[in-house]
Amino acid sequence: MIRCTFSDALKIKEDAITRNVVVNFEHGFRVNIDVHIAQTEENKIGWRINMHGNSEVIKAAKKELFEHTVHYLEKRLRKTLNTISFEDIILLTQAKPIKSVSRND
C-alpha cells in the first residue's frame, strides 16, 4: 500500500552530532525551533521529541509545539500516542505528496 499525504511535514535527517537518523517535523509555528523525533530506549514508546533553537523561545513554546507534534502524528497515523512506534513515523516520511485532487464525474 502506498501512503499519500497533503501535508508533507516529516523529513528524514541525520543528526550532525550523533550521526543517528532523526525525523524533522516542519511545524507551522512562526518560531525558529527545529523539532526532531529521535529513536530512544529511554522510554516505553521508543522515541522522543527534541527541540533545538533559542532556549528562551523553546521554553515559551515547548508545550504547544509538543502537543502540536503529537496531535499531528496521532491524526496522520490514526493511532494513540502510546501505540505509535518510531517505525510508524519513519513510514510517514516515505508518503508521496499530493499536490491536488480532481474528481472525474
Contacts in CASP RR format, 6 or more apart in sequence:
PFRMAT RR
TARGET T0000
AUTHOR 0000-0000-0000
METHOD contacts of the structure
MODEL  1
MIRCTFSDALKIKEDAITRNVVVNFEHGFRVNIDVHIAQTEENKIGWRIN
MHGNSEVIKAAKKELFEHTVHYLEKRLRKTLNTISFEDIILLTQAKPIKS
VSRND
2 96 0 8 1.000
3 91 0 8 1.000
3 92 0 8 1.000
3 94 0 8 1.000
3 95 0 8 1.000
3 96 0 8 1.000
4 95 0 8 1.000
4 96 0 8 1.000
4 97 0 8 1.000
4 98 0 8 1.000
5 76 0 8 1.000
5 92 0 8 1.000
5 95 0 8 1.000
5 96 0 8 1.000
5 97 0 8 1.000
5 98 0 8 1.000
6 97 0 8 1.000
6 98 0 8 1.000
7 72 0 8 1.000
7 76 0 8 1.000
8 95 0 8 1.000
8 97 0 8 1.000
9 25 0 8 1.000
9 26 0 8 1.000
9 27 0 8 1.000
9 72 0 8 1.000
10 23 0 8 1.000
10 24 0 8 1.000
10 25 0 8 1.000
10 26 0 8 1.000
10 37 0 8 1.000
10 89 0 8 1.000
10 92 0 8 1.000
10 93 0 8 1.000
10 95 0 8 1.000
11 23 0 8 1.000
11 24 0 8 1.000
11 26 0 8 1.000
11 93 0 8 1.000
12 21 0 8 1.000
12 22 0 8 1.000
12 23 0 8 1.000
12 24 0 8 1.000
12 90 0 8 1.000
12 93 0 8 1.000
13 21 0 8 1.000
13 22 0 8 1.000
13 23 0 8 1.000
13 24 0 8 1.000
13 36 0 8 1.000
14 20 0 8 1.000
14 21 0 8 1.000
14 22 0 8 1.000
15 21 0 8 1.000
15 22 0 8 1.000
15 36 0 8 1.000
15 38 0 8 1.000
20 38 0 8 1.000
20 39 0 8 1.000
21 39 0 8 1.000
21 90 0 8 1.000
22 36 0 8 1.000
22 37 0 8 1.000
22 38 0 8 1.000
22 50 0 8 1.000
23 36 0 8 1.000
23 37 0 8 1.000
23 38 0 8 1.000
23 89 0 8 1.000
23 90 0 8 1.000
23 92 0 8 1.000
23 93 0 8 1.000
24 34 0 8 1.000
24 35 0 8 1.000
24 36 0 8 1.000
25 35 0 8 1.000
25 36 0 8 1.000
25 37 0 8 1.000
25 49 0 8 1.000
25 69 0 8 1.000
25 72 0 8 1.000
27 33 0 8 1.000
27 35 0 8 1.000
27 65 0 8 1.000
27 68 0 8 1.000
27 69 0 8 1.000
27 72 0 8 1.000
28 68 0 8 1.000
29 61 0 8 1.000
29 64 0 8 1.000
29 65 0 8 1.000
29 68 0 8 1.000
31 57 0 8 1.000
31 61 0 8 1.000
31 65 0 8 1.000
32 53 0 8 1.000
32 54 0 8 1.000
32 57 0 8 1.000
33 51 0 8 1.000
33 52 0 8 1.000
33 53 0 8 1.000
33 54 0 8 1.000
33 57 0 8 1.000
33 58 0 8 1.000
33 61 0 8 1.000
33 65 0 8 1.000
34 51 0 8 1.000
34 52 0 8 1.000
34 53 0 8 1.000
35 49 0 8 1.000
35 50 0 8 1.000
35 51 0 8 1.000
35 65 0 8 1.000
35 69 0 8 1.000
36 49 0 8 1.000
36 50 0 8 1.000
36 51 0 8 1.000
36 52 0 8 1.000
37 47 0 8 1.000
37 48 0 8 1.000
37 49 0 8 1.000
37 50 0 8 1.000
37 69 0 8 1.000
37 86 0 8 1.000
37 89 0 8 1.000
38 47 0 8 1.000
38 48 0 8 1.000
38 50 0 8 1.000
39 46 0 8 1.000
39 47 0 8 1.000
39 86 0 8 1.000
40 46 0 8 1.000
40 47 0 8 1.000
40 48 0 8 1.000
42 48 0 8 1.000
44 82 0 8 1.000
45 81 0 8 1.000
45 82 0 8 1.000
45 84 0 8 1.000
45 85 0 8 1.000
46 85 0 8 1.000
46 86 0 8 1.000
47 84 0 8 1.000
47 85 0 8 1.000
47 86 0 8 1.000
47 89 0 8 1.000
49 66 0 8 1.000
49 69 0 8 1.000
49 70 0 8 1.000
51 58 0 8 1.000
51 62 0 8 1.000
51 65 0 8 1.000
70 81 0 8 1.000
73 81 0 8 1.000
73 84 0 8 1.000
73 89 0 8 1.000
73 92 0 8 1.000
74 80 0 8 1.000
74 81 0 8 1.000
74 84 0 8 1.000
76 92 0 8 1.000
77 84 0 8 1.000
77 88 0 8 1.000
77 92 0 8 1.000
79 88 0 8 1.000
END
